[in-house]
Amino acid sequence: MIELSRRQLDFGDGFIAEEVGELWEDWMRHVDTVLDDPLLLEVAYEA
């Protein structure tokens, strides 16, 4: 089953995010904010 989104972080996610945060490119940050839109995720998930 494919999850629509993952709400709760795992224990190590915060540590990993700190380590790889500077590796993100500008387009990745833009896409990450777009994916915060629950309506957009719902439409994509249903398709």
Backbone atoms as SQL, in Angstrom:
CREATE TABLE atoms (id INTEGER PRIMARY KEY, chain TEXT, resi INTEGER, resn TEXT, atom TEXT, x REAL, y REAL, z REAL);
INSERT INTO atoms VALUES
  (1, 'A', 1, 'MET', 'N', 0.841, -1.185, 0.000),
  (2, 'A', 1, 'MET', 'CA', 0.000, 0.000, 0.000),
  (3, 'A', 1, 'MET', 'C', 0.882, 1.243, 0.000),
  (4, 'A', 2, 'ILE', 'N', 0.539, 2.212, -0.812),
  (5, 'A', 2, 'ILE', 'CA', 1.270, 3.469, -0.872),
  (6, 'A', 2, 'ILE', 'C', 0.598, 4.452, 0.074),
  (7, 'A', 3, 'GLU', 'N', 1.391, 5.054, 0.945),
  (8, 'A', 3, 'GLU', 'CA', 0.854, 6.038, 1.884),
  (9, 'A', 3, 'GLU', 'C', 0.748, 7.389, 1.200),
  (10, 'A', 4, 'LEU', 'N', -0.328, 8.102, 1.492),
  (11, 'A', 4, 'LEU', 'CA', -0.510, 9.435, 0.932),
  (12, 'A', 4, 'LEU', 'C', 0.564, 10.374, 1.455),
  (13, 'A', 5, 'SER', 'N', 0.795, 10.335, 2.726),
  (14, 'A', 5, 'SER', 'CA', 1.878, 11.118, 3.327),
  (15, 'A', 5, 'SER', 'C', 2.215, 10.512, 4.673),
  (16, 'A', 6, 'ARG', 'N', 3.379, 10.838, 5.167),
  (17, 'A', 6, 'ARG', 'CA', 3.814, 10.314, 6.453),
  (18, 'A', 6, 'ARG', 'C', 3.781, 11.450, 7.457),
  (19, 'A', 7, 'ARG', 'N', 2.979, 11.323, 8.466),
  (20, 'A', 7, 'ARG', 'CA', 2.750, 12.411, 9.420),
  (21, 'A', 7, 'ARG', 'C', 3.804, 12.491, 10.527),
  (22, 'A', 8, 'GLN', 'N', 4.176, 11.365, 11.096),
  (23, 'A', 8, 'GLN', 'CA', 5.056, 11.363, 12.258),
  (24, 'A', 8, 'GLN', 'C', 6.475, 10.984, 11.850),
  (25, 'A', 9, 'LEU', 'N', 7.430, 11.727, 12.348),
  (26, 'A', 9, 'LEU', 'CA', 8.827, 11.437, 12.061),
  (27, 'A', 9, 'LEU', 'C', 9.316, 10.277, 12.913),
  (28, 'A', 10, 'ASP', 'N', 10.236, 9.523, 12.362),
  (29, 'A', 10, 'ASP', 'CA', 10.897, 8.495, 13.137),
  (30, 'A', 10, 'ASP', 'C', 11.989, 9.143, 13.977),
  (31, 'A', 11, 'PHE', 'N', 12.518, 8.402, 14.921),
  (32, 'A', 11, 'PHE', 'CA', 13.513, 8.937, 15.843),
  (33, 'A', 11, 'PHE', 'C', 14.714, 9.547, 15.105),
  (34, 'A', 12, 'GLY', 'N', 15.245, 8.872, 14.117),
  (35, 'A', 12, 'GLY', 'CA', 16.463, 9.324, 13.444),
  (36, 'A', 12, 'GLY', 'C', 16.252, 10.361, 12.364),
  (37, 'A', 13, 'ASP', 'N', 15.003, 10.653, 11.995),
  (38, 'A', 13, 'ASP', 'CA', 14.749, 11.584, 10.895),
  (39, 'A', 13, 'ASP', 'C', 15.298, 12.981, 11.156),
  (40, 'A', 14, 'GLY', 'N', 15.218, 13.457, 12.365),
  (41, 'A', 14, 'GLY', 'CA', 15.745, 14.777, 12.686),
  (42, 'A', 14, 'GLY', 'C', 17.247, 14.848, 12.504),
  (43, 'A', 15, 'PHE', 'N', 17.936, 13.803, 12.923),
  (44, 'A', 15, 'PHE', 'CA', 19.387, 13.762, 12.769),
  (45, 'A', 15, 'PHE', 'C', 19.777, 13.710, 11.296),
  (46, 'A', 16, 'ILE', 'N', 19.061, 12.917, 10.535),
  (47, 'A', 16, 'ILE', 'CA', 19.352, 12.804, 9.105),
  (48, 'A', 16, 'ILE', 'C', 19.077, 14.128, 8.401),
  (49, 'A', 17, 'ALA', 'N', 17.973, 14.775, 8.748),
  (50, 'A', 17, 'ALA', 'CA', 17.625, 16.055, 8.124),
  (51, 'A', 17, 'ALA', 'C', 18.707, 17.095, 8.365),
  (52, 'A', 18, 'GLU', 'N', 19.291, 17.108, 9.543),
  (53, 'A', 18, 'GLU', 'CA', 20.372, 18.051, 9.838),
  (54, 'A', 18, 'GLU', 'C', 21.583, 17.787, 8.954),
  (55, 'A', 19, 'GLU', 'N', 21.897, 16.534, 8.756),
  (56, 'A', 19, 'GLU', 'CA', 23.091, 16.166, 7.995),
  (57, 'A', 19, 'GLU', 'C', 22.953, 16.438, 6.501),
  (58, 'A', 20, 'VAL', 'N', 21.770, 16.235, 5.950),
  (59, 'A', 20, 'VAL', 'CA', 21.599, 16.378, 4.507),
  (60, 'A', 20, 'VAL', 'C', 20.941, 17.698, 4.113),
  (61, 'A', 21, 'GLY', 'N', 20.569, 18.518, 5.056),
  (62, 'A', 21, 'GLY', 'CA', 19.871, 19.767, 4.767),
  (63, 'A', 21, 'GLY', 'C', 20.609, 20.672, 3.811),
  (64, 'A', 22, 'GLU', 'N', 21.907, 20.737, 3.929),
  (65, 'A', 22, 'GLU', 'CA', 22.682, 21.621, 3.049),
  (66, 'A', 22, 'GLU', 'C', 22.871, 21.029, 1.653),
  (67, 'A', 23, 'LEU', 'N', 22.504, 19.781, 1.461),
  (68, 'A', 23, 'LEU', 'CA', 22.636, 19.139, 0.156),
  (69, 'A', 23, 'LEU', 'C', 21.437, 19.410, -0.752),
  (70, 'A', 24, 'TRP', 'N', 20.370, 19.934, -0.174),
  (71, 'A', 24, 'TRP', 'CA', 19.165, 20.210, -0.959),
  (72, 'A', 24, 'TRP', 'C', 19.435, 21.326, -1.959),
  (73, 'A', 25, 'GLU', 'N', 18.890, 21.169, -3.156),
  (74, 'A', 25, 'GLU', 'CA', 18.956, 22.216, -4.161),
  (75, 'A', 25, 'GLU', 'C', 17.688, 23.062, -4.044),
  (76, 'A', 26, 'ASP', 'N', 17.709, 24.247, -4.659),
  (77, 'A', 26, 'ASP', 'CA', 16.569, 25.165, -4.535),
  (78, 'A', 26, 'ASP', 'C', 15.268, 24.538, -5.027),
  (79, 'A', 27, 'TRP', 'N', 15.309, 23.784, -6.134),
  (80, 'A', 27, 'TRP', 'CA', 14.086, 23.185, -6.663),
  (81, 'A', 27, 'TRP', 'C', 13.520, 22.159, -5.691),
  (82, 'A', 28, 'MET', 'N', 14.385, 21.499, -4.936),
  (83, 'A', 28, 'MET', 'CA', 13.924, 20.501, -3.968),
  (84, 'A', 28, 'MET', 'C', 13.135, 21.170, -2.842),
  (85, 'A', 29, 'ARG', 'N', 13.604, 22.328, -2.402),
  (86, 'A', 29, 'ARG', 'CA', 12.892, 23.056, -1.345),
  (87, 'A', 29, 'ARG', 'C', 11.521, 23.525, -1.842),
  (88, 'A', 30, 'HIS', 'N', 11.473, 23.962, -3.098),
  (89, 'A', 30, 'HIS', 'CA', 10.195, 24.401, -3.677),
  (90, 'A', 30, 'HIS', 'C', 9.214, 23.227, -3.745),
  (91, 'A', 31, 'VAL', 'N', 9.653, 22.104, -4.233),
  (92, 'A', 31, 'VAL', 'CA', 8.794, 20.919, -4.335),
  (93, 'A', 31, 'VAL', 'C', 8.340, 20.471, -2.953),
  (94, 'A', 32, 'ASP', 'N', 9.217, 20.562, -1.964),
  (95, 'A', 32, 'ASP', 'CA', 8.857, 20.160, -0.610),
  (96, 'A', 32, 'ASP', 'C', 7.717, 21.013, -0.069),
  (97, 'A', 33, 'THR', 'N', 7.735, 22.316, -0.349),
  (98, 'A', 33, 'THR', 'CA', 6.642, 23.177, 0.117),
  (99, 'A', 33, 'THR', 'C', 5.357, 22.879, -0.654),
  (100, 'A', 34, 'VAL', 'N', 5.470, 22.575, -1.953),
  (101, 'A', 34, 'VAL', 'CA', 4.279, 22.227, -2.740),
  (102, 'A', 34, 'VAL', 'C', 3.648, 20.954, -2.198),
  (103, 'A', 35, 'LEU', 'N', 4.470, 20.001, -1.790),
  (104, 'A', 35, 'LEU', 'CA', 3.950, 18.732, -1.292),
  (105, 'A', 35, 'LEU', 'C', 3.301, 18.851, 0.086),
  (106, 'A', 36, 'ASP', 'N', 3.405, 20.012, 0.709),
  (107, 'A', 36, 'ASP', 'CA', 2.712, 20.239, 1.976),
  (108, 'A', 36, 'ASP', 'C', 1.228, 20.532, 1.769),
  (109, 'A', 37, 'ASP', 'N', 0.807, 20.703, 0.510),
  (110, 'A', 37, 'ASP', 'CA', -0.586, 21.000, 0.199),
  (111, 'A', 37, 'ASP', 'C', -1.393, 19.699, 0.201),
  (112, 'A', 38, 'PRO', 'N', -2.246, 19.478, 1.204),
  (113, 'A', 38, 'PRO', 'CA', -2.989, 18.212, 1.289),
  (114, 'A', 38, 'PRO', 'C', -3.960, 18.011, 0.125),
  (115, 'A', 39, 'LEU', 'N', -4.520, 19.083, -0.421),
  (116, 'A', 39, 'LEU', 'CA', -5.444, 18.933, -1.548),
  (117, 'A', 39, 'LEU', 'C', -4.708, 18.452, -2.794),
  (118, 'A', 40, 'LEU', 'N', -3.538, 18.989, -3.036),
  (119, 'A', 40, 'LEU', 'CA', -2.736, 18.547, -4.174),
  (120, 'A', 40, 'LEU', 'C', -2.328, 17.089, -4.019),
  (121, 'A', 41, 'LEU', 'N', -1.947, 16.703, -2.828),
  (122, 'A', 41, 'LEU', 'CA', -1.579, 15.312, -2.581),
  (123, 'A', 41, 'LEU', 'C', -2.755, 14.374, -2.810),
  (124, 'A', 42, 'GLU', 'N', -3.920, 14.783, -2.380),
  (125, 'A', 42, 'GLU', 'CA', -5.127, 13.970, -2.562),
  (126, 'A', 42, 'GLU', 'C', -5.429, 13.759, -4.037),
  (127, 'A', 43, 'VAL', 'N', -5.346, 14.824, -4.838),
  (128, 'A', 43, 'VAL', 'CA', -5.614, 14.721, -6.266),
  (129, 'A', 43, 'VAL', 'C', -4.607, 13.773, -6.921),
  (130, 'A', 44, 'ALA', 'N', -3.338, 13.929, -6.607),
  (131, 'A', 44, 'ALA', 'CA', -2.302, 13.066, -7.177),
  (132, 'A', 44, 'ALA', 'C', -2.482, 11.625, -6.729),
  (133, 'A', 45, 'TYR', 'N', -2.830, 11.422, -5.480),
  (134, 'A', 45, 'TYR', 'CA', -3.005, 10.071, -4.940),
  (135, 'A', 45, 'TYR', 'C', -4.178, 9.365, -5.621),
  (136, 'A', 46, 'GLU', 'N', -5.271, 10.093, -5.821),
  (137, 'A', 46, 'GLU', 'CA', -6.451, 9.507, -6.452),
  (138, 'A', 46, 'GLU', 'C', -6.194, 9.177, -7.914),
  (139, 'A', 47, 'ALA', 'N', -5.350, 9.954, -8.576),
  (140, 'A', 47, 'ALA', 'CA', -5.041, 9.712, -10.006),
  (141, 'A', 47, 'ALA', 'C', -4.260, 8.422, -10.133);
